[in-house]
């Protein structure tokens, strides 16, 4: 787990507002397969007061996600 300062440094967003899109270059985004059970998802949008409603395919596209993974079972390099 990252501390609050590391979160801001690596994502540009404070804890509570970290979103899967609009991240700095070089940030790799993976989406957990558990999200696929929902019709829409409400990810944060940069601060703890903002969110947006997206369908799974929109989230994947806007996040420039690499793939859907099971974060409980996957080791990333």
N, C-alpha and C positions, 0 to 999 in steps of 0.2 A: 504494500500500500504506500502511496505517496503522501508526503506531508503537504499542508496547504500551500506552502511556497513552491514546492516542486510541481504541484498541479497547475498553478498559474504559469510557471516558467515553461512547462511542456505543452500546455494546451492554449494558453492565453485567456483562460476562463477560471473564475474562482469556483471552489467547491459549491455545489448546489446549482451551478449554471453551466457546467461542462456539457457541451453538446457534441454530437457525433459528426458535425459538419463545421465548416469555417475554422478549421484547426490550422496551425502553422504547417508550412511545408515539411515533409518528412514524417509527419504523424501517420501511423498506420491505423486504420479503423476496421475493426471486426465487429460484427453484430451477432448477438447471442440468439440461437435458434428458438429460445423460449419466447421471444417477441413475436414469432410467427403465429402464435395462437390467437393474437388480437387482430381485429379488423383494422383498427387504427392505433397509433402510438403517439404519445405526447412527450417528445424529448425536450429537454431544456434548450434555451436559445441564448446562452451567453451570460445570464444572471439568474438569481434564484426567484425572480418574479416573472420570468418569461418562459413560454412553451409554445409549441406549434403542433397541430394535429396533422399527422402524415400516415399514408398507407405504407405497408412494408416495402413495396417496390420504390416508392418515392424516397423513403428513408435510405434505402440502399444506394440509390442513385445520388442523392444530395450529399450523402456522407462519403461518397467515393469509396465505399466499403470494399474490402478485399474479398471477403466471403462471409457466409453465415457459419458460425461455429458453435459448439457446445462448450461454453467457457468453463464448465465444471470438469471437462474431460480432455481438453485440448492443450497441448504445450506449443507455445509459439516461439519462433526463433528470432 
